[in-house]
Amino acid sequence: MDNSQNLSYQAGQAKGQAQEKGNQMMDRAANAAQSARETMQEAGQQMQAKAQDATNAVKNATGLNK
């Protein structure tokens, strides 16, 4: 293998490694985004439940929940 073929091979190897590294980073970013969505959804559900509990407490205190 002459020098130009060797350099070409090494360039191809570097390109493949860079593409794989980029794919890994994109996967990590997608996983982080999905985790954030799930966390926010759970927080929203908890807030909704607390608001409903507060509403029911007010109704019970004022006698409107009969």
BALO-696044 format. One record per residue: residue number from 1; z, y, x of N, C-alpha, C in turn; residue in three letters. Coordinates in nm, 3 decimals. Last residue first. Example, Ala and Ser with C-alpha at 12.3 -4.5 7.8 and 13.67 -1.06 7.14 Angstrom:
residues 2
<site><num>2</num><n_c3>0.708</n_c3><n_c2>-0.225</n_c2><n_c1>1.285</n_c1><ca_c3>0.714</ca_c3><ca_c2>-0.106</ca_c2><ca_c1>1.367</ca_c1><c_c3>0.787</c_c3><c_c2>0.003</c_c2><c_c1>1.290</c_c1><residuo>SER</residuo></site>
<site><num>1</num><n_c3>0.780</n_c3><n_c2>-0.569</n_c2><n_c1>1.319</n_c1><ca_c3>0.780</ca_c3><ca_c2>-0.450</ca_c2><ca_c1>1.230</ca_c1><c_c3>0.780</c_c3><c_c2>-0.330</c_c2><c_c1>1.320</c_c1><residuo>ALA</residuo></site>
END
This chain:
residues 66
<site><num>66</num><n_c3>4.854</n_c3><n_c2>1.861</n_c2><n_c1>-7.132</n_c1><ca_c3>4.900</ca_c3><ca_c2>1.765</ca_c2><ca_c1>-7.234</ca_c1><c_c3>4.783</c_c3><c_c2>1.703</c_c2><c_c1>-7.305</c_c1><residuo>LYS</residuo></site>
<site><num>65</num><n_c3>4.852</n_c3><n_c2>2.059</n_c2><n_c1>-6.941</n_c1><ca_c3>4.798</ca_c3><ca_c2>1.927</ca_c2><ca_c1>-6.906</ca_c1><c_c3>4.840</c_c3><c_c2>1.820</c_c2><c_c1>-7.006</c_c1><residuo>ASN</residuo></site>
<site><num>64</num><n_c3>4.973</n_c3><n_c2>2.298</n_c2><n_c1>-6.975</n_c1><ca_c3>4.832</ca_c3><ca_c2>2.288</ca_c2><ca_c1>-7.019</ca_c1><c_c3>4.775</c_c3><c_c2>2.148</c_c2><c_c1>-6.997</c_c1><residuo>LEU</residuo></site>
<site><num>63</num><n_c3>5.223</n_c3><n_c2>2.363</n_c2><n_c1>-6.882</n_c1><ca_c3>5.214</ca_c3><ca_c2>2.287</ca_c2><ca_c1>-7.005</ca_c1><c_c3>5.072</c_c3><c_c2>2.271</c_c2><c_c1>-7.057</c_c1><residuo>GLY</residuo></site>
<site><num>62</num><n_c3>5.254</n_c3><n_c2>2.475</n_c2><n_c1>-6.640</n_c1><ca_c3>5.232</ca_c3><ca_c2>2.568</ca_c2><ca_c1>-6.752</ca_c1><c_c3>5.218</c_c3><c_c2>2.495</c_c2><c_c1>-6.886</c_c1><residuo>THR</residuo></site>
<site><num>61</num><n_c3>5.282</n_c3><n_c2>2.259</n_c2><n_c1>-6.474</n_c1><ca_c3>5.388</ca_c3><ca_c2>2.360</ca_c2><ca_c1>-6.476</ca_c1><c_c3>5.375</c_c3><c_c2>2.452</c_c2><c_c1>-6.596</c_c1><residuo>ALA</residuo></site>
<site><num>60</num><n_c3>5.042</n_c3><n_c2>2.124</n_c2><n_c1>-6.514</n_c1><ca_c3>5.168</ca_c3><ca_c2>2.060</ca_c2><ca_c1>-6.552</ca_c1><c_c3>5.280</c_c3><c_c2>2.163</c_c2><c_c1>-6.565</c_c1><residuo>ASN</residuo></site>
<site><num>59</num><n_c3>4.863</n_c3><n_c2>2.312</n_c2><n_c1>-6.409</n_c1><ca_c3>4.852</ca_c3><ca_c2>2.272</ca_c2><ca_c1>-6.550</ca_c1><c_c3>4.982</c_c3><c_c2>2.209</c_c2><c_c1>-6.596</c_c1><residuo>LYS</residuo></site>
<site><num>58</num><n_c3>4.951</n_c3><n_c2>2.314</n_c2><n_c1>-6.143</n_c1><ca_c3>4.960</ca_c3><ca_c2>2.437</ca_c2><ca_c1>-6.224</ca_c1><c_c3>4.953</c_c3><c_c2>2.401</c_c2><c_c1>-6.372</c_c1><residuo>VAL</residuo></site>
<site><num>57</num><n_c3>4.893</n_c3><n_c2>2.050</n_c2><n_c1>-6.073</n_c1><ca_c3>5.030</ca_c3><ca_c2>2.099</ca_c2><ca_c1>-6.064</ca_c1><c_c3>5.049</c_c3><c_c2>2.223</c_c2><c_c1>-6.148</c_c1><residuo>ALA</residuo></site>
<site><num>56</num><n_c3>4.614</n_c3><n_c2>2.045</n_c2><n_c1>-6.104</n_c1><ca_c3>4.697</ca_c3><ca_c2>1.963</ca_c2><ca_c1>-6.192</ca_c1><c_c3>4.842</c_c3><c_c2>2.008</c_c2><c_c1>-6.190</c_c1><residuo>ASN</residuo></site>
<site><num>55</num><n_c3>4.547</n_c3><n_c2>2.217</n_c2><n_c1>-5.893</n_c1><ca_c3>4.510</ca_c3><ca_c2>2.250</ca_c2><ca_c1>-6.031</ca_c1><c_c3>4.596</c_c3><c_c2>2.173</c_c2><c_c1>-6.130</c_c1><residuo>THR</residuo></site>
<site><num>54</num><n_c3>4.640</n_c3><n_c2>2.068</n_c2><n_c1>-5.678</n_c1><ca_c3>4.699</ca_c3><ca_c2>2.199</ca_c2><ca_c1>-5.706</ca_c1><c_c3>4.670</c_c3><c_c2>2.242</c_c2><c_c1>-5.850</c_c1><residuo>ALA</residuo></site>
<site><num>53</num><n_c3>4.469</n_c3><n_c2>1.846</n_c2><n_c1>-5.695</n_c1><ca_c3>4.614</ca_c3><ca_c2>1.828</ca_c2><ca_c1>-5.707</ca_c1><c_c3>4.683</c_c3><c_c2>1.960</c_c2><c_c1>-5.741</c_c1><residuo>ASP</residuo></site>
<site><num>52</num><n_c3>4.227</n_c3><n_c2>1.976</n_c2><n_c1>-5.645</n_c1><ca_c3>4.248</ca_c3><ca_c2>1.911</ca_c2><ca_c1>-5.774</ca_c1><c_c3>4.397</c_c3><c_c2>1.888</c_c2><c_c1>-5.798</c_c1><residuo>GLN</residuo></site>
<site><num>51</num><n_c3>4.271</n_c3><n_c2>2.055</n_c2><n_c1>-5.382</n_c1><ca_c3>4.248</ca_c3><ca_c2>2.158</ca_c2><ca_c1>-5.484</ca_c1><c_c3>4.271</c_c3><c_c2>2.099</c_c2><c_c1>-5.623</c_c1><residuo>ALA</residuo></site>
<site><num>50</num><n_c3>4.291</n_c3><n_c2>1.805</n_c2><n_c1>-5.262</n_c1><ca_c3>4.407</ca_c3><ca_c2>1.894</ca_c2><ca_c1>-5.261</ca_c1><c_c3>4.393</c_c3><c_c2>2.003</c_c2><c_c1>-5.366</c_c1><residuo>LYS</residuo></site>
<site><num>49</num><n_c3>4.030</n_c3><n_c2>1.712</n_c2><n_c1>-5.302</n_c1><ca_c3>4.142</ca_c3><ca_c2>1.639</ca_c2><ca_c1>-5.360</ca_c1><c_c3>4.266</c_c3><c_c2>1.727</c_c2><c_c1>-5.366</c_c1><residuo>ALA</residuo></site>
<site><num>48</num><n_c3>3.887</n_c3><n_c2>1.899</n_c2><n_c1>-5.149</n_c1><ca_c3>3.861</ca_c3><ca_c2>1.888</ca_c2><ca_c1>-5.292</ca_c1><c_c3>3.977</c_c3><c_c2>1.817</c_c2><c_c1>-5.362</c_c1><residuo>GLN</residuo></site>
<site><num>47</num><n_c3>3.984</n_c3><n_c2>1.841</n_c2><n_c1>-4.894</n_c1><ca_c3>4.009</ca_c3><ca_c2>1.974</ca_c2><ca_c1>-4.953</ca_c1><c_c3>3.989</c_c3><c_c2>1.969</c_c2><c_c1>-5.104</c_c1><residuo>MET</residuo></site>
<site><num>46</num><n_c3>3.884</n_c3><n_c2>1.582</n_c2><n_c1>-4.864</n_c1><ca_c3>4.029</ca_c3><ca_c2>1.604</ca_c2><ca_c1>-4.862</ca_c1><c_c3>4.064</c_c3><c_c2>1.738</c_c2><c_c1>-4.925</c_c1><residuo>GLN</residuo></site>
<site><num>45</num><n_c3>3.612</n_c3><n_c2>1.635</n_c2><n_c1>-4.867</n_c1><ca_c3>3.669</ca_c3><ca_c2>1.550</ca_c2><ca_c1>-4.971</ca_c1><c_c3>3.821</c_c3><c_c2>1.568</c_c2><c_c1>-4.979</c_c1><residuo>GLN</residuo></site>
<site><num>44</num><n_c3>3.590</n_c3><n_c2>1.787</n_c2><n_c1>-4.634</n_c1><ca_c3>3.557</ca_c3><ca_c2>1.846</ca_c2><ca_c1>-4.764</ca_c1><c_c3>3.616</c_c3><c_c2>1.766</c_c2><c_c1>-4.878</c_c1><residuo>GLY</residuo></site>
<site><num>43</num><n_c3>3.655</n_c3><n_c2>1.597</n_c2><n_c1>-4.443</n_c1><ca_c3>3.740</ca_c3><ca_c2>1.716</ca_c2><ca_c1>-4.459</ca_c1><c_c3>3.715</c_c3><c_c2>1.781</c_c2><c_c1>-4.593</c_c1><residuo>ALA</residuo></site>
<site><num>42</num><n_c3>3.439</n_c3><n_c2>1.423</n_c2><n_c1>-4.475</n_c1><ca_c3>3.575</ca_c3><ca_c2>1.376</ca_c2><ca_c1>-4.502</ca_c1><c_c3>3.669</c_c3><c_c2>1.493</c_c2><c_c1>-4.524</c_c1><residuo>GLU</residuo></site>
<site><num>41</num><n_c3>3.234</n_c3><n_c2>1.591</n_c2><n_c1>-4.393</n_c1><ca_c3>3.232</ca_c3><ca_c2>1.536</ca_c2><ca_c1>-4.528</ca_c1><c_c3>3.372</c_c3><c_c2>1.490</c_c2><c_c1>-4.566</c_c1><residuo>GLN</residuo></site>
<site><num>40</num><n_c3>3.305</n_c3><n_c2>1.635</n_c2><n_c1>-4.127</n_c1><ca_c3>3.303</ca_c3><ca_c2>1.747</ca_c2><ca_c1>-4.220</ca_c1><c_c3>3.304</c_c3><c_c2>1.698</c_c2><c_c1>-4.365</c_c1><residuo>MET</residuo></site>
<site><num>39</num><n_c3>3.277</n_c3><n_c2>1.375</n_c2><n_c1>-4.025</n_c1><ca_c3>3.406</ca_c3><ca_c2>1.443</ca_c2><ca_c1>-4.018</ca_c1><c_c3>3.411</c_c3><c_c2>1.557</c_c2><c_c1>-4.118</c_c1><residuo>THR</residuo></site>
<site><num>38</num><n_c3>3.004</n_c3><n_c2>1.331</n_c2><n_c1>-4.065</n_c1><ca_c3>3.102</ca_c3><ca_c2>1.246</ca_c2><ca_c1>-4.133</ca_c1><c_c3>3.240</c_c3><c_c2>1.311</c_c2><c_c1>-4.135</c_c1><residuo>GLU</residuo></site>
<site><num>37</num><n_c3>2.895</n_c3><n_c2>1.527</n_c2><n_c1>-3.898</n_c1><ca_c3>2.866</ca_c3><ca_c2>1.528</ca_c2><ca_c1>-4.042</ca_c1><c_c3>2.970</c_c3><c_c2>1.448</c_c2><c_c1>-4.118</c_c1><residuo>ARG</residuo></site>
<site><num>36</num><n_c3>2.992</n_c3><n_c2>1.440</n_c2><n_c1>-3.648</n_c1><ca_c3>3.034</ca_c3><ca_c2>1.570</ca_c2><ca_c1>-3.701</ca_c1><c_c3>3.010</c_c3><c_c2>1.578</c_c2><c_c1>-3.851</c_c1><residuo>ALA</residuo></site>
<site><num>35</num><n_c3>2.853</n_c3><n_c2>1.198</n_c2><n_c1>-3.627</n_c1><ca_c3>2.999</ca_c3><ca_c2>1.197</ca_c2><ca_c1>-3.630</ca_c1><c_c3>3.053</c_c3><c_c2>1.328</c_c2><c_c1>-3.688</c_c1><residuo>SER</residuo></site>
<site><num>34</num><n_c3>2.593</n_c3><n_c2>1.296</n_c2><n_c1>-3.612</n_c1><ca_c3>2.632</ca_c3><ca_c2>1.209</ca_c2><ca_c1>-3.723</ca_c1><c_c3>2.783</c_c3><c_c2>1.205</c_c2><c_c1>-3.737</c_c1><residuo>GLN</residuo></site>
<site><num>33</num><n_c3>2.609</n_c3><n_c2>1.435</n_c2><n_c1>-3.368</n_c1><ca_c3>2.578</ca_c3><ca_c2>1.507</ca_c2><ca_c1>-3.492</ca_c1><c_c3>2.619</c_c3><c_c2>1.425</c_c2><c_c1>-3.614</c_c1><residuo>ALA</residuo></site>
<site><num>32</num><n_c3>2.657</n_c3><n_c2>1.225</n_c2><n_c1>-3.192</n_c1><ca_c3>2.756</ca_c3><ca_c2>1.332</ca_c2><ca_c1>-3.205</ca_c1><c_c3>2.734</c_c3><c_c2>1.409</c_c2><c_c1>-3.335</c_c1><residuo>ALA</residuo></site>
<site><num>31</num><n_c3>2.420</n_c3><n_c2>1.080</n_c2><n_c1>-3.219</n_c1><ca_c3>2.547</ca_c3><ca_c2>1.019</ca_c2><ca_c1>-3.255</ca_c1><c_c3>2.656</c_c3><c_c2>1.124</c_c2><c_c1>-3.276</c_c1><residuo>ASN</residuo></site>
<site><num>30</num><n_c3>2.238</n_c3><n_c2>1.266</n_c2><n_c1>-3.119</n_c1><ca_c3>2.226</ca_c3><ca_c2>1.221</ca_c2><ca_c1>-3.257</ca_c1><c_c3>2.356</c_c3><c_c2>1.158</c_c2><c_c1>-3.305</c_c1><residuo>ALA</residuo></site>
<site><num>29</num><n_c3>2.328</n_c3><n_c2>1.281</n_c2><n_c1>-2.854</n_c1><ca_c3>2.331</ca_c3><ca_c2>1.401</ca_c2><ca_c1>-2.938</ca_c1><c_c3>2.322</c_c3><c_c2>1.363</c_c2><c_c1>-3.086</c_c1><residuo>ALA</residuo></site>
<site><num>28</num><n_c3>2.276</n_c3><n_c2>1.020</n_c2><n_c1>-2.768</n_c1><ca_c3>2.414</ca_c3><ca_c2>1.072</ca_c2><ca_c1>-2.769</ca_c1><c_c3>2.425</c_c3><c_c2>1.193</c_c2><c_c1>-2.860</c_c1><residuo>ARG</residuo></site>
<site><num>27</num><n_c3>1.996</n_c3><n_c2>1.018</n_c2><n_c1>-2.792</n_c1><ca_c3>2.078</ca_c3><ca_c2>0.925</ca_c2><ca_c1>-2.871</ca_c1><c_c3>2.222</c_c3><c_c2>0.974</c_c2><c_c1>-2.880</c_c1><residuo>ASP</residuo></site>
<site><num>26</num><n_c3>1.932</n_c3><n_c2>1.210</n_c2><n_c1>-2.601</n_c1><ca_c3>1.898</ca_c3><ca_c2>1.234</ca_c2><ca_c1>-2.742</ca_c1><c_c3>1.979</c_c3><c_c2>1.142</c_c2><c_c1>-2.833</c_c1><residuo>MET</residuo></site>
<site><num>25</num><n_c3>2.018</n_c3><n_c2>1.079</n_c2><n_c1>-2.370</n_c1><ca_c3>2.081</ca_c3><ca_c2>1.206</ca_c2><ca_c1>-2.409</ca_c1><c_c3>2.053</c_c3><c_c2>1.238</c_c2><c_c1>-2.556</c_c1><residuo>MET</residuo></site>
<site><num>24</num><n_c3>1.842</n_c3><n_c2>0.864</n_c2><n_c1>-2.368</n_c1><ca_c3>1.986</ca_c3><ca_c2>0.840</ca_c2><ca_c1>-2.378</ca_c1><c_c3>2.058</c_c3><c_c2>0.966</c_c2><c_c1>-2.424</c_c1><residuo>GLN</residuo></site>
<site><num>23</num><n_c3>1.599</n_c3><n_c2>0.997</n_c2><n_c1>-2.331</n_c1><ca_c3>1.622</ca_c3><ca_c2>0.920</ca_c2><ca_c1>-2.453</ca_c1><c_c3>1.771</c_c3><c_c2>0.893</c_c2><c_c1>-2.475</c_c1><residuo>ASN</residuo></site>
<site><num>22</num><n_c3>1.642</n_c3><n_c2>1.102</n_c2><n_c1>-2.074</n_c1><ca_c3>1.623</ca_c3><ca_c2>1.192</ca_c2><ca_c1>-2.188</ca_c1><c_c3>1.648</c_c3><c_c2>1.121</c_c2><c_c1>-2.320</c_c1><residuo>GLY</residuo></site>
<site><num>21</num><n_c3>1.651</n_c3><n_c2>0.865</n_c2><n_c1>-1.931</n_c1><ca_c3>1.769</ca_c3><ca_c2>0.952</ca_c2><ca_c1>-1.931</ca_c1><c_c3>1.761</c_c3><c_c2>1.048</c_c2><c_c1>-2.049</c_c1><residuo>LYS</residuo></site>
<site><num>20</num><n_c3>1.387</n_c3><n_c2>0.782</n_c2><n_c1>-1.971</n_c1><ca_c3>1.498</ca_c3><ca_c2>0.700</ca_c2><ca_c1>-2.020</ca_c1><c_c3>1.625</c_c3><c_c2>0.783</c_c2><c_c1>-2.030</c_c1><residuo>GLU</residuo></site>
<site><num>19</num><n_c3>1.249</n_c3><n_c2>0.986</n_c2><n_c1>-1.838</n_c1><ca_c3>1.227</ca_c3><ca_c2>0.964</ca_c2><ca_c1>-1.981</ca_c1><c_c3>1.342</c_c3><c_c2>0.884</c_c2><c_c1>-2.041</c_c1><residuo>GLN</residuo></site>
<site><num>18</num><n_c3>1.342</n_c3><n_c2>0.947</n_c2><n_c1>-1.577</n_c1><ca_c3>1.370</ca_c3><ca_c2>1.073</ca_c2><ca_c1>-1.646</ca_c1><c_c3>1.352</c_c3><c_c2>1.058</c_c2><c_c1>-1.796</c_c1><residuo>ALA</residuo></site>
<site><num>17</num><n_c3>1.234</n_c3><n_c2>0.696</n_c2><n_c1>-1.523</n_c1><ca_c3>1.379</ca_c3><ca_c2>0.714</ca_c2><ca_c1>-1.523</ca_c1><c_c3>1.418</c_c3><c_c2>0.842</c_c2><c_c1>-1.597</c_c1><residuo>GLN</residuo></site>
<site><num>16</num><n_c3>0.960</n_c3><n_c2>0.755</n_c2><n_c1>-1.535</n_c1><ca_c3>1.019</ca_c3><ca_c2>0.658</ca_c2><ca_c1>-1.626</ca_c1><c_c3>1.169</c_c3><c_c2>0.673</c_c2><c_c1>-1.636</c_c1><residuo>GLY</residuo></site>
<site><num>15</num><n_c3>0.941</n_c3><n_c2>0.937</n_c2><n_c1>-1.319</n_c1><ca_c3>0.907</ca_c3><ca_c2>0.979</ca_c2><ca_c1>-1.455</ca_c1><c_c3>0.969</c_c3><c_c2>0.885</c_c2><c_c1>-1.558</c_c1><residuo>LYS</residuo></site>
<site><num>14</num><n_c3>1.009</n_c3><n_c2>0.772</n_c2><n_c1>-1.105</n_c1><ca_c3>1.093</ca_c3><ca_c2>0.888</ca_c2><ca_c1>-1.136</ca_c1><c_c3>1.067</c_c3><c_c2>0.936</c_c2><c_c1>-1.279</c_c1><residuo>ALA</residuo></site>
<site><num>13</num><n_c3>0.792</n_c3><n_c2>0.593</n_c2><n_c1>-1.113</n_c1><ca_c3>0.930</ca_c3><ca_c2>0.544</ca_c2><ca_c1>-1.130</ca_c1><c_c3>1.022</c_c3><c_c2>0.659</c_c2><c_c1>-1.173</c_c1><residuo>GLN</residuo></site>
<site><num>12</num><n_c3>0.582</n_c3><n_c2>0.766</n_c2><n_c1>-1.059</n_c1><ca_c3>0.587</ca_c3><ca_c2>0.694</ca_c2><ca_c1>-1.186</ca_c1><c_c3>0.726</c_c3><c_c2>0.643</c_c2><c_c1>-1.216</c_c1><residuo>GLY</residuo></site>
<site><num>11</num><n_c3>0.652</n_c3><n_c2>0.841</n_c2><n_c1>-0.800</n_c1><ca_c3>0.645</ca_c3><ca_c2>0.943</ca_c2><ca_c1>-0.905</ca_c1><c_c3>0.651</c_c3><c_c2>0.878</c_c2><c_c1>-1.043</c_c1><residuo>ALA</residuo></site>
<site><num>10</num><n_c3>0.624</n_c3><n_c2>0.597</n_c2><n_c1>-0.671</n_c1><ca_c3>0.756</ca_c3><ca_c2>0.659</ca_c2><ca_c1>-0.677</ca_c1><c_c3>0.760</c_c3><c_c2>0.767</c_c2><c_c1>-0.786</c_c1><residuo>GLN</residuo></site>
<site><num>9</num><n_c3>0.347</n_c3><n_c2>0.561</n_c2><n_c1>-0.699</n_c1><ca_c3>0.440</ca_c3><ca_c2>0.464</ca_c2><ca_c1>-0.756</ca_c1><c_c3>0.577</c_c3><c_c2>0.527</c_c2><c_c1>-0.774</c_c1><residuo>TYR</residuo></site>
<site><num>8</num><n_c3>0.257</n_c3><n_c2>0.778</n_c2><n_c1>-0.549</n_c1><ca_c3>0.221</ca_c3><ca_c2>0.769</ca_c2><ca_c1>-0.689</ca_c1><c_c3>0.317</c_c3><c_c2>0.673</c_c2><c_c1>-0.761</c_c1><residuo>SER</residuo></site>
<site><num>7</num><n_c3>0.351</n_c3><n_c2>0.708</n_c2><n_c1>-0.298</n_c1><ca_c3>0.399</ca_c3><ca_c2>0.831</ca_c2><ca_c1>-0.361</ca_c1><c_c3>0.372</c_c3><c_c2>0.828</c_c2><c_c1>-0.511</c_c1><residuo>LEU</residuo></site>
<site><num>6</num><n_c3>0.200</n_c3><n_c2>0.476</n_c2><n_c1>-0.258</n_c1><ca_c3>0.346</ca_c3><ca_c2>0.469</ca_c2><ca_c1>-0.258</ca_c1><c_c3>0.405</c_c3><c_c2>0.592</c_c2><c_c1>-0.328</c_c1><residuo>ASN</residuo></site>
<site><num>5</num><n_c3>-0.057</n_c3><n_c2>0.578</n_c2><n_c1>-0.254</n_c1><ca_c3>-0.020</ca_c3><ca_c2>0.482</ca_c2><ca_c1>-0.359</ca_c1><c_c3>0.132</c_c3><c_c2>0.473</c_c2><c_c1>-0.372</c_c1><residuo>GLN</residuo></site>
<site><num>4</num><n_c3>-0.037</n_c3><n_c2>0.738</n_c2><n_c1>-0.027</n_c1><ca_c3>-0.064</ca_c3><ca_c2>0.802</ca_c2><ca_c1>-0.156</ca_c1><c_c3>-0.030</c_c3><c_c2>0.708</c_c2><c_c1>-0.272</c_c1><residuo>SER</residuo></site>
<site><num>3</num><n_c3>0.010</n_c3><n_c2>0.545</n_c2><n_c1>0.177</n_c1><ca_c3>0.110</ca_c3><ca_c2>0.647</ca_c2><ca_c1>0.145</ca_c1><c_c3>0.087</c_c3><c_c2>0.711</c_c2><c_c1>0.008</c_c1><residuo>ASN</residuo></site>
<site><num>2</num><n_c3>-0.095</n_c3><n_c2>0.212</n_c2><n_c1>0.072</n_c1><ca_c3>-0.098</ca_c3><ca_c2>0.330</ca_c2><ca_c1>0.157</ca_c1><c_c3>-0.002</c_c3><c_c2>0.436</c_c2><c_c1>0.103</c_c1><residuo>ASP</residuo></site>
<site><num>1</num><n_c3>0.000</n_c3><n_c2>-0.118</n_c2><n_c1>0.087</n_c1><ca_c3>0.000</ca_c3><ca_c2>0.000</ca_c2><ca_c1>0.000</ca_c1><c_c3>0.000</c_c3><c_c2>0.123</c_c2><c_c1>0.091</c_c1><residuo>MET</residuo></site>
END
